[in-house]
């Protein structure tokens, strides 16, 4: 089994416990300095889209919990529309 890693420019879906999902894209991340391993996500919801910071450790925890799936660009577009 391949473990998902957070990657800039990729699309993912986060599933809530009630099976509601939110699509997001990873816009950029910091590799060095004070904000090391912090990434900016753009979330796509029914109320619009907004940016949200996340630490790599939080993303890894969500993967272990089975909440994250990787999306194709076409699937991400479906969520955004």
DAFENTA-V352352 format. One record per pair of residues at least 24 apart in sequence whose ideal C-beta (glycine too) atoms are under 10 Angstrom apart, sorted by the first residue. I is the first residue (numbers start at 0). J is the second residue. Records with the same first field share a line. If there is no record, write none. Layout:
# DAFENTA-V352352
I=J + J
This chain:
# DAFENTA-V352352
1=69
2=59 + 62 + 63
3=58 + 59 + 61 + 62 + 63 + 67 + 68 + 69
4=55 + 58 + 59 + 62 + 69
5=36 + 38 + 40 + 53 + 54 + 55 + 57 + 58 + 59 + 61 + 62 + 67
6=38 + 69
7=38 + 39
8=72
9=69 + 70 + 71 + 72 + 75
10=41 + 43 + 68 + 69 + 70 + 71 + 72 + 73 + 74 + 75 + 76 + 78 + 79
11=40 + 58 + 61 + 62 + 66 + 67 + 68 + 69 + 70 + 75
12=43 + 66 + 67 + 68 + 69 + 70 + 74 + 75 + 78
13=40 + 42 + 58 + 61 + 66 + 67 + 68
14=61 + 64 + 65 + 66 + 67 + 68
15=66
16=64 + 66
20=66 + 68 + 70 + 78
21=45 + 51 + 78
22=48 + 68 + 70 + 74 + 75 + 76 + 77 + 78 + 79
23=48 + 50 + 51 + 53 + 67 + 70 + 75 + 78
24=48 + 50 + 70 + 72 + 75 + 79
25=53 + 58
26=50 + 51
28=52 + 53 + 55
41=75 + 79
42=78
43=75 + 76 + 77 + 78 + 79 + 80
44=78 + 79
45=78
48=78 + 79
